[in-house]
Amino acid sequence: MKKAIIIGIMAVLAACSQPAQKQEKTNTPTTNNQTVYTCPMHPDVAELKPGTCPKCGMDLVEKQD
C-alpha cells in the first residue's frame, strides 16, 4: 500500500515538473487586400513588406491563399 502511494506521488511530481509547452507568438498581420509575405520554412512569420525571415534569414515570399 505504501509503495502504491509513493509511486502515485512520484508520478504526480514527475508530471508537474515537465516544462510547459512554449507557445510561439504568431506575427500574422490582419490585412484588407494587402500583400502578405511569409517565410517558406516558418509559415507563422508574416510581414507586410518583403524582407528576410527573423528566424532563419531566408527571403520572404508572397503568401499564396
CYANA upper distance limits for C-alpha pairs under 8 A (distance plus 0.5 A):
  1 MET  CA      5 ILE  CA      6.96
  2 LYS  CA      6 ILE  CA      6.65
  3 LYS  CA      7 ILE  CA      6.59
  4 ALA  CA      8 GLY  CA      6.55
  5 ILE  CA      9 ILE  CA      6.64
  6 ILE  CA     10 MET  CA      6.61
  7 ILE  CA     11 ALA  CA      6.62
  8 GLY  CA     12 VAL  CA      6.82
  9 ILE  CA     13 LEU  CA      6.67
 10 MET  CA     14 ALA  CA      6.52
 11 ALA  CA     15 ALA  CA      6.68
 12 VAL  CA     16 CYS  CA      6.67
 13 LEU  CA     17 SER  CA      6.56
 14 ALA  CA     18 GLN  CA      7.21
 26 THR  CA     44 ASP  CA      5.88
 26 THR  CA     45 VAL  CA      7.18
 27 ASN  CA     44 ASP  CA      7.00
 27 ASN  CA     45 VAL  CA      6.12
 27 ASN  CA     46 ALA  CA      6.29
 27 ASN  CA     47 GLU  CA      8.14
 28 THR  CA     44 ASP  CA      7.33
 28 THR  CA     45 VAL  CA      7.15
 28 THR  CA     46 ALA  CA      5.54
 28 THR  CA     47 GLU  CA      7.65
 29 PRO  CA     36 VAL  CA      8.49
 29 PRO  CA     46 ALA  CA      7.24
 29 PRO  CA     47 GLU  CA      7.36
 29 PRO  CA     48 LEU  CA      7.86
 31 THR  CA     35 THR  CA      8.48
 31 THR  CA     36 VAL  CA      8.43
 34 GLN  CA     48 LEU  CA      7.90
 35 THR  CA     48 LEU  CA      6.83
 35 THR  CA     49 LYS  CA      8.18
 35 THR  CA     62 GLU  CA      7.30
 35 THR  CA     63 LYS  CA      7.86
 36 VAL  CA     46 ALA  CA      6.85
 36 VAL  CA     47 GLU  CA      6.22
 36 VAL  CA     48 LEU  CA      5.42
 36 VAL  CA     49 LYS  CA      7.46
 36 VAL  CA     62 GLU  CA      6.44
 36 VAL  CA     63 LYS  CA      6.08
 37 TYR  CA     46 ALA  CA      6.01
 37 TYR  CA     47 GLU  CA      5.62
 37 TYR  CA     48 LEU  CA      6.52
 37 TYR  CA     49 LYS  CA      6.79
 37 TYR  CA     50 PRO  CA      6.46
 37 TYR  CA     60 LEU  CA      5.98
 37 TYR  CA     61 VAL  CA      5.58
 37 TYR  CA     62 GLU  CA      4.89
 37 TYR  CA     63 LYS  CA      5.79
 38 THR  CA     42 HIS  CA      7.91
 38 THR  CA     43 PRO  CA      6.41
 38 THR  CA     44 ASP  CA      8.01
 38 THR  CA     45 VAL  CA      6.01
 38 THR  CA     46 ALA  CA      5.00
 38 THR  CA     47 GLU  CA      6.87
 38 THR  CA     53 CYS  CA      8.24
 38 THR  CA     60 LEU  CA      5.48
 38 THR  CA     61 VAL  CA      5.93
 38 THR  CA     62 GLU  CA      6.84
 38 THR  CA     63 LYS  CA      6.27
 39 CYS  CA     43 PRO  CA      6.03
 39 CYS  CA     44 ASP  CA      8.32
 39 CYS  CA     45 VAL  CA      6.53
 39 CYS  CA     46 ALA  CA      7.69
 39 CYS  CA     52 THR  CA      8.28
 39 CYS  CA     53 CYS  CA      6.38
 39 CYS  CA     58 MET  CA      7.29
 39 CYS  CA     59 ASP  CA      7.31
 39 CYS  CA     60 LEU  CA      5.21
 39 CYS  CA     61 VAL  CA      6.75
 40 PRO  CA     58 MET  CA      8.48
 40 PRO  CA     60 LEU  CA      7.65
 40 PRO  CA     61 VAL  CA      7.59
 42 HIS  CA     53 CYS  CA      8.45
 42 HIS  CA     55 LYS  CA      8.32
 45 VAL  CA     53 CYS  CA      7.57
 50 PRO  CA     59 ASP  CA      8.12
 50 PRO  CA     60 LEU  CA      6.31
 50 PRO  CA     61 VAL  CA      7.54
 50 PRO  CA     62 GLU  CA      8.38
 51 GLY  CA     59 ASP  CA      6.40
 51 GLY  CA     60 LEU  CA      6.09
 52 THR  CA     57 GLY  CA      5.64
 52 THR  CA     58 MET  CA      5.82
 52 THR  CA     59 ASP  CA      4.92
 52 THR  CA     60 LEU  CA      5.83
 53 CYS  CA     57 GLY  CA      5.14
 53 CYS  CA     58 MET  CA      5.82
 53 CYS  CA     59 ASP  CA      6.77
 53 CYS  CA     60 LEU  CA      6.62
